[in-house]
Amino acid sequence: MGDAQRRPYTVYAPENLPPTWRPTSSRLHGLGEGKGPVAWHLGFVTPSDEYAALEQSNEKASEYVPRMTNNKKPIGTQQVDGVTWTKYHRKDKKANSLARTLPNGVSLVVTGTASYEELAVLAASLKPQPRTTGGVPVPTASPSNPS
């Protein structure tokens, strides 16, 4: 059984990111540990050779987001494809972050040394993944008359 089927929430994963985004790491925390939160980390080297990561979890947003952004105070918001993300910045770690919490309580954080422009590219690429396909997105258009 694929990881995606065991996750307790719909995972958002990047789709159609340019090949200049190079994945560097992927970690899953909390699966098989009972009822605790599950978190997924995906790291990238961006086209400008900066670091960017996608962090997502069903942990309480009020605890998870400040930990992932290293910050409790947002500096504003940023529109990404018509969706409002909250902006965070931490000078001492040169960390930029965009965060949003979905209606189901799952938080998405894109964070790293990358610029907000690059973080927005990653944020815009995030699409909910069907849980039944083992993590492989399936085309939504199906033939109406299968032979």
Buried (B, 14 or more C-beta within 10 A) or exposed (E): EEBBEEBBBBBBBBEEBEEEBEEEEEEBEBEEEEEEBBBBBBBBBBBEEBBBBBBBBBBEBEEBBBEBBBBEEBEEEBEBEEEEBBBBBBEEEEBBBBBBBBEEBBBBBBBBBBBBEBBBBBBBBBEBBBBEEEBEEEEEEEEEEEE
